[in-house]
């Protein structure tokens, strides 16, 4: 694998047991993503984009094929090894934010650092920096139920970037947001991508964000039907 | 790290934590209170028997058997000098026991007639009332239960018939001088108490007695003759046997209370954990391992149990202390039903009870925190993230 390759997937097949048989969600995916890419997995519901994202993130495992993420093979790895990989090198942004309701913005963002056993002083510094990045300094002590949808997603972004991971995966990050908030979120993510050189993989079918993506991989019925570098990237 | 997160989770989820802790604490309190009440009831029965009957122990006439009234007519004699000395020293009280029949309101009732020194202070009985009116031929002290059964009141007279030592039946009129309110149903029902001098005169058994109850703390006399020494253990063996026989029932009751508590705690904990399936999925996505997820929820459960123990001490502890000091008033008088239950029951909260309950509740909380979180942690993170956890 080349040094700047973040994700390398060969002949990936994912099957789910359904009734007495299997449903094949991914049918032999081959894919390589390089460092700093801002890539979208797009396609209609059921095309396999979230499944692919989950496998890349080590949240699910492949039925067949090879998956290499950040120089770590995910084939035959234990749950703990995949958890360690996520903890150290990955960030996640979910459609429904998945913030812990009893924590404040600060505490939600702090959580990945606690899991990584970062010392309290450094933790506070990094959390404040991440919160500032997403423009939520004045909301640091608010709990999720006091935030708007856009603010919740910005908190989730701060949580994803606080550890400065090499790879961030976002599953429909703008699906629950209005147009203005969607654009704000995408502008933040684009800025992060450019300034931190973090690789992003999105699973989305939101037309509003297509313009921000530098590479679009279209999936249909578990196959990659199109893989294109966008004008954004070419410019 | 886990402790910090667990504490943050518990403090953050104020209402949920409060309800979980409250349910656990109520379980703690109820088990300790009800079992303590039950223990108190048994302790009370034993104490009442000692106070009103047994005192520090007894010397029995060799033929005396309280369970066989047919032997009463032979179970009397003059006391050996050492035992008699105890009575003269006011360290013991002599009782003369015989069978008799009374005829209150035209009915016949067999009773145990006991002669006792009215001035005694060895057993807790209001015998002083027997010497208050010198004009009464045979002053009689009876229990409240006996008074109810025979429909007798203070001042009522009735015929007493007895068999004296010569084998002659005789009869005379007795008058109720006092109705004692005792919790010892054995004294309350089927007994009449008269002054011992009068009893000895009626039965033609001058200076003879059946048994002697002595003060607590006295050593056994060296020469009791053929009289048999009975210590407290022997004299309360029927109560001890009743308590022993009652143990399985007590254990079943404890188990039922514990099971009810376990169900309450299980319900609250499982509901709480399964509602947090998405949170568990998020923690896994952020890189928390399965074992740490289980550890986190188990730790939350143990902190929950510690908080419940603190809540049980305060404010429930105040209730426990108050009931242990002032007792719990009983709604009805159970002594009439043949139960030796105080009108104000003092629960006994032994260290053993508190320790056992604490250990069991902690174990239950740990198990009901560990099992569901283990089950959820075994799910795929993707399913947990969708909140698909089910019981």
HADDOCK unambig.tbl for C-alpha pairs under 7 A between the chains (distance, minus, plus):
assign (segid A and resid 59 and name CA) (segid B and resid 285 and name CA) 6.76 0.50 0.50
assign (segid A and resid 59 and name CA) (segid B and resid 381 and name CA) 5.64 0.50 0.50
assign (segid A and resid 59 and name CA) (segid B and resid 382 and name CA) 6.05 0.50 0.50
assign (segid A and resid 60 and name CA) (segid B and resid 380 and name CA) 6.98 0.50 0.50
assign (segid A and resid 60 and name CA) (segid B and resid 382 and name CA) 6.78 0.50 0.50
assign (segid A and resid 80 and name CA) (segid B and resid 289 and name CA) 5.53 0.50 0.50
assign (segid A and resid 83 and name CA) (segid B and resid 284 and name CA) 6.86 0.50 0.50
assign (segid A and resid 83 and name CA) (segid B and resid 287 and name CA) 4.27 0.50 0.50
assign (segid A and resid 83 and name CA) (segid B and resid 288 and name CA) 6.07 0.50 0.50
assign (segid A and resid 83 and name CA) (segid B and resid 289 and name CA) 5.77 0.50 0.50
assign (segid A and resid 84 and name CA) (segid B and resid 287 and name CA) 5.75 0.50 0.50
assign (segid A and resid 86 and name CA) (segid B and resid 285 and name CA) 6.89 0.50 0.50
assign (segid A and resid 86 and name CA) (segid B and resid 286 and name CA) 6.27 0.50 0.50
assign (segid A and resid 86 and name CA) (segid B and resid 287 and name CA) 5.07 0.50 0.50
assign (segid A and resid 87 and name CA) (segid B and resid 286 and name CA) 5.58 0.50 0.50
assign (segid A and resid 87 and name CA) (segid B and resid 287 and name CA) 4.08 0.50 0.50
assign (segid A and resid 98 and name CA) (segid B and resid 282 and name CA) 6.41 0.50 0.50
assign (segid A and resid 100 and name CA) (segid B and resid 279 and name CA) 6.47 0.50 0.50
assign (segid A and resid 102 and name CA) (segid B and resid 9 and name CA) 6.63 0.50 0.50
assign (segid A and resid 102 and name CA) (segid B and resid 12 and name CA) 4.64 0.50 0.50
assign (segid A and resid 102 and name CA) (segid B and resid 13 and name CA) 5.49 0.50 0.50
assign (segid A and resid 103 and name CA) (segid B and resid 12 and name CA) 6.35 0.50 0.50
assign (segid A and resid 112 and name CA) (segid B and resid 286 and name CA) 6.24 0.50 0.50
assign (segid A and resid 114 and name CA) (segid B and resid 1 and name CA) 6.70 0.50 0.50
assign (segid A and resid 115 and name CA) (segid B and resid 288 and name CA) 6.90 0.50 0.50
